[in-house]
């Protein structure tokens, strides 16, 4: 992955992790030292398109190399939300075919979350951020994946779905079709608007982007903590979906009765809501008592960086060095 003109300096491992709201990139020397960081907006092809996703990732890598100067590139690992189907991974590879990192490892961002939480060969990960998705791996090479295409593939959960449901309940409370809920006032307040009707019209006429419904997720949790019954039911529904995804993946891998780590991450989970996490923990204990819950609240780029270093042949001490640095380091500014 070097250019025709031989670069100078210590080799680099480059890692990118792209989620539903932001994309992080880091360059590391093979001893685990972080030498450059960059951050951009979402790179999910589902949200911005495949060509735009590839261009955004390439621009972030370019910003890294501007900071480091010309270096040999030992490995590039790219993990993006929205690369759920084999055809999507192939399409992304085609979109970066003309770049110096055309031979990069490309996969869904769940694999970065999984590595951040465990290095065990039998493991499950569930991400609940803007959306929800799960993956499971076995030592014998079996892998369970999900299309994660929203309602059409049987999914419910994450910030966007929570926001959509919150608005649905708020609208019905406002016009009398449903029960009263604190969401009727809290939803428009989140957007700086005066009523639910104003939120509906802003979405309908495009003044408020549909993706901004994810901004209502913290509002749901806040209302639930204040005792709102409907908001609380949404938190419980989200916990049920997380647990169901984890337990189903364990069952499909024939790991239900084994002491397997279940790695949980993403923005919704990272909020550490006691009701959400407590309910997930209880449901796992009931349905997969041998499993153990592993919560990852570090920045998602951590697992991607660890995988990139391992791809480059770095030793375990280097991987540990990168972990300790990235767990403490603040995120770069979005540009």
C-alpha positions, 0 to 999 in steps of 0.5 A: 500500500505504498506509493510509487515514490518510497515514503520515509519514516516508521510504518503506520497502521491506519484505522477508521470507524464510521457510525451513524453520526460520526466517523473517526480515523487514527494513524498509529505507529506499530508500537501503538503510538497514536500519531494522527487523528481525524473526525468527520460526519457519518460515513454510513452508505445507508445515509449518504450513499456508497460513493460519498461514504468512500470519498469521506473515508478517503478524505479522512485518511488524507488528513491523517497522512497530512499530519504524519507526512509520507510513511509506509502503510503497513495496514488499513482497516475500515469498519463502517456502519451500513456495510451489512450485506456482502454486496455492500462490502463489495461495493465499498471495495469497488469505490476505493479501488483507485486509492492507495488503500484499495487493499484495506480490510473492510467490514461492518463496525460491529467487528471493531466493537467486538474487538474493543470488548474482547479477544475471545474466539467465541463472542457476541456483540450488539451495538445500539446507537443510531440503529441496532445490529448484532454479530456473533463469532465462533472459534470454528469460524462460524459467523452470524450477521444480520441485514440491519436494514431497519423495519424491513429486516425485522429491526427495531431499536437505536436512537432513530427508532426511539425518536420515531416512537417518541414522536408517535406517542407525543402526537397521539397525546397532543390530539387526544388519540392516546394517553397523556405523556411528558413526551408531548412537551419534551419532544418539541422542546428538544428541537426548540419548537413550541408544539408537537404540530410544529415538529410534525410540520418541520419534518414533513416540509424538510425543515427538520431532517428525518435523521434528527429524530435520533436526537430524541433518544436522550429525551426518552431516557430523561422522561423515563427517569422522571417517571413517565410511563410511556417513556419507560415502556420505550426504554423497556422495549429497547432493553428487550430488543438488545437482549433478544438480539444477543440471545438469538445470536448465542442460540444460532451459534450453539453457544447459549450454555457457554460462558461467552462474552456479550459485548454491548456498545453504541451511543444509546448503551453508552449513556449508561441508563440504569433502567436500560442496562439493568433490564438487559442484564436481568434478561440475559441472566434469565435467558443465557445465564452462562453469558456475561455482559461486557459494556464498552463505552470507549470511543468506537475507534478503539477496536478498529485501531486494535484490529489494524495493529494486529493486521500489521503484525504488532505485538500485544504490548503495542495493542495495549499501548494503543488501548490505554492511549485511546481510552483516555484521549478526547476525540478529534474535532469534526471537520 
